[in-house]
Amino acid sequence: MAELTIPTESAIFRRLLESSWAAKVEEIVEVLAAHYLEAWRAIPDAANANELKGKAREMLFRAGERAASLAASEEAQRYFEQAAELADQPLERAGLLERAGEMAWVGGRSEAAAARFGEAIGLFESQSRTHPAARVSARLAEVQWQGRRLELALERMEAPSGCSGPRRRTRTQRRSPRSSAGRDRIRAIASGS
């Protein structure tokens, strides 16, 4: 019995698009992403399914970057989320979710931004990637701050974000009364006093 492969017409169409538009692939990257995604979904157990899934993920990422460059944040967010669904590696998925969160934040969709950032932080921390987790945690704190969830933002900014052991503070932070005064002021704002 022959192995299943993706339908020939679809494969021919994709090759035709890629060869005809080779110099301008970025202009049709959304179309290519849709075709690769549909081809993979049509027969996910095909011999070349992993290749198609990888190509779909790559094209979705590129479509997201293109949409972001055109200030189409909602479309960019959707493409990054779709690419994240296809990611096999946790770190790749985390990076794509971070980009989706950025696009949601740029587009004023703070709940979606917070959700994507939270997912990305969890994935980065699960892989012991403390620096990327801290970076995304700072972005999430900004979303919380702007959303008037000041206590949550303050807690997030003070948390060691997955780092093991006590948090190291700089010499300036240890000596400066400003840092504690700043936190006290933020707490006062948060409590409404």
BELQUI-V313476 format. One record per backbone hydrogen bond with DSSP energy under -1.0 kcal/mol. CO is the residue of the C=O (numbers start at 1). NH is the residue of the N-H. E is the energy in kcal/mol with one decimal. If there is no record, write none. Layout:
CO,NH,E
CO,NH,E
This chain:
4,47,-2.0
7,11,-1.9
8,12,-2.8
9,13,-2.4
10,14,-2.4
11,15,-2.3
12,16,-2.6
13,17,-2.6
14,18,-2.7
15,19,-2.6
16,20,-2.7
17,21,-2.2
21,24,-1.7
24,27,-1.5
25,28,-1.4
28,32,-2.3
29,33,-2.6
30,34,-2.2
31,35,-2.1
32,36,-2.8
33,37,-2.5
34,38,-2.4
35,39,-2.5
36,40,-2.4
37,41,-2.5
38,42,-2.2
39,43,-1.3
43,46,-1.6
46,49,-1.6
48,52,-2.2
49,53,-2.8
50,54,-2.4
51,55,-2.4
52,56,-2.7
53,57,-2.5
54,58,-2.5
55,59,-2.7
56,60,-2.5
57,61,-2.3
58,62,-2.5
59,63,-2.5
60,64,-2.3
61,65,-2.4
62,66,-2.4
63,67,-2.7
64,68,-2.5
65,69,-2.2
66,70,-1.1
67,72,-2.9
68,71,-1.6
72,76,-2.5
73,77,-2.8
74,78,-2.1
75,79,-2.5
76,80,-2.6
77,81,-2.4
78,82,-2.4
79,83,-2.5
80,84,-2.3
81,85,-1.8
89,93,-2.5
90,94,-2.7
91,95,-2.2
92,96,-2.1
93,97,-2.5
94,98,-2.3
95,99,-2.0
96,100,-2.3
97,101,-2.6
98,102,-2.4
99,103,-2.3
100,104,-2.2
101,105,-2.5
102,106,-2.7
103,107,-1.9
104,109,-3.1
105,108,-1.5
108,110,-1.0
109,113,-2.3
110,114,-2.8
111,115,-2.2
112,116,-2.6
113,117,-2.8
114,118,-2.4
115,119,-2.2
116,120,-2.5
117,121,-2.7
118,122,-2.2
119,123,-2.1
120,124,-2.8
121,125,-2.9
122,126,-2.0
124,129,-2.8
125,128,-1.7
128,130,-1.1
129,133,-1.8
130,134,-2.6
131,135,-2.4
132,136,-2.4
133,137,-2.3
134,138,-2.1
135,139,-1.5
136,140,-2.5
137,141,-2.4
138,142,-1.8
139,143,-2.0
140,144,-2.7
141,145,-2.9
142,146,-2.7
143,147,-1.7
144,149,-3.0
145,148,-1.7
149,153,-2.3
150,154,-2.8
151,155,-2.7
152,156,-2.6
153,157,-2.5
154,158,-1.9
155,159,-1.6
170,174,-2.1
171,175,-1.7
172,176,-2.7
177,181,-2.4
178,182,-3.3
179,183,-1.9
180,184,-2.5
181,185,-2.4
182,186,-2.4
183,187,-2.7
184,188,-2.3
185,189,-2.4
186,190,-2.7
187,191,-2.3
188,193,-1.8
